[in-house]
Amino acid sequence: MKRYYDLNPSNPFFHLMQDTTEEDKLSPEEKERIVWVTKTNLLAVDLETEKSSADEQAYIIYGALNNVPSEEIARNLLIN
């Protein structure tokens, strides 16, 4: 199965990125669409503010693919 983000054990979000139940249910086309939209949004935000780290980008893409609520993603990004 293709992963659209790095699952790096040294990533501070690694422990939050273990459950891929929702992601596994998606078709490859659905995954591609979600990743494309998420990366486009990340690029737009990075152009206006400070650049996201690779670890933050991986966690955000994971969150989008696995239906993690945006409030939870934001909270975890602020904590780490």
Protein Blocks (a to p, Z undefined) as FASTA:
>chain_A
ZZfbdcdfklmklmmmmbcmlmmmpcfklmmmmmmmmmmmmmmmmmmmccddfklmmmmm
mmmmnopafklmmmmmmmZZ
